[in-house]
Amino acid sequence: MIYKVSTQGYKTGSLDEDASSLVVNSDDLTMEGVNKPITAVSLVDGSKTKMQPGVKHYKVKGPVIEFPTK
């Protein structure tokens, strides 16, 4: 599977907001401007972080694969 690398993630208005999954090369994530729950899976250790819209700060072991939570 090929993943798209994103710097804007699922923020409203970003080119990637409707992607099925994204790679984010960071260990410091924000959900500000995101209107749906997202799950981030660490590419370092496989840990999962369920992130909620509007939360300012999530520390993860990045990079991560992100996908909308159903």
N, C-alpha and C positions, 0 to 999 in steps of 0.2 A: 504494500500500500504506500502511496506517495502522499505526504502531508505538506500543506502550504505553510510557509513560515510567515508570521504576521507580527507587526509592531503595534497595530491598533486593536487587535483582537475583535471581540464581539460588540464593541461600542456602537451605539446607535449612530447611523450615518457613515460608518466605516465601510470600506469596500469588502470587508470580510464578515460583516455582521450576520450573513445568512449561510456561512460555510458549515459543513457538517463536522469538520474538525480542523484544528490549527496547531502549529507548533509555535510556542512563545519562548524565546531564548532569554529567560529572566527568572530570578528567584524572588522577585518582589512584584506582586500582581495587585491590581486594583479592579474593582467592579463598578467604580464611578462611571456613569454614562452607559451602563449595560442594563438592559431591561428584562433579562431572563437568567435563571440559574445556570451555572456552568460548572462542570467537573474538570479539574486539572489533574493529570496523572504524571508524576515525576518520571523523567527518562533516566534519572540517577538511581532511584531505589524503588520505583513502582508505587510509591504511596499516593493515595487519592485525597484530594481536597475538594469538598463541595462548597462552592462559592455562591453567595447570594447577591442580587442586585443592590447597588448603592453602598456596599461595604468598601471603605477606603483602602484597606491594607490586608493583604494575605502574604505571608512568608512561606515559600515552598522550596523544595530542592529542585531547582530548575536546571536545564530547560524542561518544559512540560508540553504535553499534548492536551489541548483543551477541546471540549465538546459540550454542546448544550445538554443539560440534564432534563430528562423527560419526566 
